[in-house]
Amino acid sequence: MLFMIGIELPENDTQAFGFVVPAFDALGYGCVGAVDEEADLLAQAKLLILDMAEEVIADGKLLASLDQGYCEHSAEYPEFTRWIALDVPVEQLKAAQKRINITLPEPMLARVDAFVETKNEYKDRSDFLAKAADKLMAC
């Protein structure tokens, strides 16, 4: 998923580089960090995003809610003068699995299985159903 990262440049050598990830604001989370070295900025931002995404999952919220893509935030955050787009694989994070029992008509189940067999992005039937439900609820 693509995240916009705002960077606040230090005014002198004794200050750190600050960064903000506005995508989490929509869910009521703040996501800010700081690093001493500019070279560490992307790695630390990625780690912070993954940590925050785990919190989103633990709180029962949908990761799809964070998907804002490439968008402008400089008016909301004027102190952050540089913006970068960072791709972070938050989709790989999963909450604890729970087995459920569902009933589907046999023809539909056969269609689902045939579809999953032809698509590499789904590990199995359960993965497909979970992603389909996630996508439908995000609308």
GULUM-775448 format. One record per residue (C-alpha): residue in three letters; x, y, z. Coordinates in nm, 4 decimals. Each point is the difference from the previous one (the first is absolute). Example, Ala and Ser with C-alpha at 12.3 -4.5 7.8 and 13.67 -1.06 7.14 Angstrom:
2
("ALA"; (1.2300; -0.4500; 0.7800))
("SER"; (0.1370; 0.3440; -0.0660))
***
This chain:
139
("MET"; (0.0000; 0.0000; 0.0000))
("LEU"; (0.1250; 0.3475; -0.0829))
("PHE"; (0.0457; 0.2459; 0.2892))
("MET"; (0.0846; 0.3681; -0.0236))
("ILE"; (0.2757; 0.0992; 0.2425))
("GLY"; (0.0508; 0.3641; 0.0953))
("ILE"; (0.3536; 0.0960; 0.1004))
("GLU"; (0.0891; 0.2878; 0.2283))
("LEU"; (0.3592; 0.1102; -0.0506))
("PRO"; (0.2100; 0.0870; 0.3051))
("GLU"; (0.0927; 0.3645; 0.0460))
("ASN"; (0.3458; -0.0870; 0.1347))
("ASP"; (0.2314; -0.2942; 0.0772))
("THR"; (-0.1498; -0.0597; 0.3448))
("GLN"; (-0.3516; -0.0710; -0.1314))
("ALA"; (-0.1404; -0.3155; -0.1556))
("PHE"; (-0.1857; -0.0581; -0.3255))
("GLY"; (-0.3704; -0.0253; 0.0825))
("PHE"; (-0.2529; -0.1924; -0.2039))
("VAL"; (-0.3760; -0.0463; -0.0078))
("VAL"; (-0.2293; -0.2568; -0.1673))
("PRO"; (-0.3403; 0.1696; -0.0478))
("ALA"; (-0.1837; -0.3134; -0.1164))
("PHE"; (-0.0463; -0.1079; 0.3625))
("ASP"; (-0.1768; 0.3244; 0.0927))
("ALA"; (-0.3219; -0.1153; -0.1668))
("LEU"; (-0.0229; -0.2857; 0.2506))
("GLY"; (0.0779; 0.2171; 0.3003))
("TYR"; (0.3649; -0.1004; 0.0364))
("GLY"; (0.3018; 0.2262; -0.0011))
("CYS"; (0.3020; -0.1306; -0.1856))
("VAL"; (0.3117; 0.2113; 0.0474))
("GLY"; (0.3664; -0.0776; 0.0488))
("ALA"; (0.3498; 0.1449; -0.0071))
("VAL"; (0.3476; -0.1131; -0.0987))
("ASP"; (0.3422; 0.1524; 0.0490))
("GLU"; (0.1341; -0.0992; -0.3415))
("GLU"; (-0.1817; 0.0648; -0.3266))
("ALA"; (0.1221; -0.3377; -0.1288))
("ASP"; (-0.2082; -0.1743; 0.2691))
("LEU"; (-0.3217; 0.1813; -0.0857))
("LEU"; (-0.1605; -0.2446; -0.2449))
("ALA"; (0.0835; -0.3107; 0.2020))
("GLN"; (-0.1358; 0.1523; 0.3218))
("ALA"; (-0.3125; 0.1287; -0.1727))
("LYS"; (-0.0656; -0.3472; -0.1412))
("LEU"; (0.0417; -0.1628; 0.3423))
("LEU"; (-0.2307; 0.2557; 0.1604))
("ILE"; (-0.2647; -0.0526; -0.2684))
("LEU"; (0.0133; -0.3774; 0.0518))
("ASP"; (-0.0315; 0.0449; 0.3784))
("MET"; (-0.2949; 0.2355; -0.0395))
("ALA"; (-0.1671; -0.2329; -0.2526))
("GLU"; (0.0217; -0.2801; 0.2576))
("GLU"; (-0.1805; 0.2270; 0.2457))
("VAL"; (-0.2680; 0.0702; -0.2610))
("ILE"; (-0.0540; -0.3747; -0.0450))
("ALA"; (0.0013; -0.0656; 0.3747))
("ASP"; (-0.2685; 0.2672; 0.0434))
("GLY"; (-0.2164; -0.1768; -0.2596))
("LYS"; (0.0287; 0.2661; -0.2668))
("LEU"; (0.0549; -0.0633; -0.3701))
("LEU"; (0.3417; 0.0602; -0.1528))
("ALA"; (-0.1754; 0.1042; -0.3204))
("SER"; (-0.1063; 0.3161; 0.1871))
("LEU"; (0.3632; 0.1128; -0.0119))
("ASP"; (0.0254; -0.0199; -0.3781))
("GLN"; (0.0085; 0.3623; -0.1140))
("GLY"; (0.2507; -0.0454; -0.2799))
("TYR"; (0.2020; 0.2953; -0.1229))
("CYS"; (-0.1551; 0.3187; 0.1372))
("GLU"; (0.1025; 0.3447; 0.1140))
("HIS"; (0.0175; 0.0837; 0.3732))
("SER"; (0.2233; 0.3085; 0.0057))
("ALA"; (-0.2896; 0.2367; 0.0781))
("GLU"; (-0.0929; -0.2046; 0.3088))
("TYR"; (0.3627; -0.0368; 0.1114))
("PRO"; (0.1875; 0.3161; -0.1067))
("GLU"; (0.3000; -0.0743; 0.2260))
("PHE"; (0.0728; -0.3150; -0.2036))
("THR"; (0.1681; 0.1414; -0.3084))
("ARG"; (0.0925; -0.3215; -0.1823))
("TRP"; (-0.2401; -0.2792; -0.0924))
("ILE"; (0.0773; -0.3474; -0.1241))
("ALA"; (-0.2146; -0.2983; -0.0893))
("LEU"; (0.1087; -0.3205; 0.1742))
("ASP"; (-0.1303; -0.3439; -0.0948))
("VAL"; (-0.0421; -0.2140; 0.3130))
("PRO"; (-0.1373; -0.3571; -0.0201))
("VAL"; (-0.2542; 0.0343; 0.2827))
("GLU"; (-0.2281; -0.2445; -0.1806))
("GLN"; (0.2278; -0.2791; 0.1211))
("LEU"; (-0.0924; 0.0693; 0.3610))
("LYS"; (-0.2711; -0.2254; 0.1254))
("ALA"; (-0.1960; -0.0151; 0.3194))
("ALA"; (-0.0265; -0.3284; 0.1833))
("GLN"; (-0.1872; -0.2549; -0.2064))
("LYS"; (-0.3336; -0.1323; 0.1190))
("ARG"; (-0.1748; -0.2983; -0.1514))
("ILE"; (-0.3642; 0.0540; -0.0950))
("ASN"; (-0.2648; -0.2152; -0.1618))
("ILE"; (-0.1852; 0.1442; -0.2998))
("THR"; (-0.2503; -0.1450; -0.2407))
("LEU"; (0.0173; 0.0646; -0.3746))
("PRO"; (-0.1830; -0.1617; -0.2897))
("GLU"; (0.2171; -0.2679; -0.1653))
("PRO"; (0.0088; 0.1756; -0.3402))
("MET"; (0.1243; 0.3218; 0.1607))
("LEU"; (0.2643; -0.1885; 0.1979))
("ALA"; (0.1162; -0.1696; -0.3226))
("ARG"; (0.0233; 0.3412; -0.1715))
("VAL"; (0.1989; 0.1439; 0.2898))
("ASP"; (0.2422; -0.2941; -0.0029))
("ALA"; (0.0460; 0.0205; -0.3777))
("PHE"; (0.0635; 0.3742; 0.0218))
("VAL"; (0.2547; -0.0380; 0.2820))
("GLU"; (0.1884; -0.2697; -0.1963))
("THR"; (0.0612; 0.2436; -0.2862))
("LYS"; (0.1114; 0.2988; 0.2096))
("ASN"; (0.3411; 0.0132; 0.1692))
("GLU"; (-0.0989; 0.2825; 0.2362))
("TYR"; (-0.2164; -0.2353; 0.2093))
("LYS"; (0.1559; -0.2672; 0.2177))
("ASP"; (-0.3195; -0.1982; 0.0354))
("ARG"; (-0.3795; 0.0249; 0.0217))
("SER"; (0.0107; 0.1625; 0.3445))
("ASP"; (0.2474; 0.2634; -0.1165))
("PHE"; (-0.2237; 0.0832; -0.2972))
("LEU"; (-0.3146; 0.0272; 0.2145))
("ALA"; (0.1783; 0.2195; 0.2553))
("LYS"; (0.1344; 0.2355; -0.2686))
("ALA"; (-0.3360; 0.0132; -0.1765))
("ALA"; (-0.1768; 0.0876; 0.3268))
("ASP"; (0.2642; 0.2627; 0.0811))
("LYS"; (-0.0409; 0.1600; -0.3416))
("LEU"; (-0.3792; 0.0039; 0.0184))
("MET"; (-0.0064; 0.1511; 0.3507))
("ALA"; (0.2486; 0.2729; -0.0996))
("CYS"; (-0.2486; 0.1500; -0.2467))
***
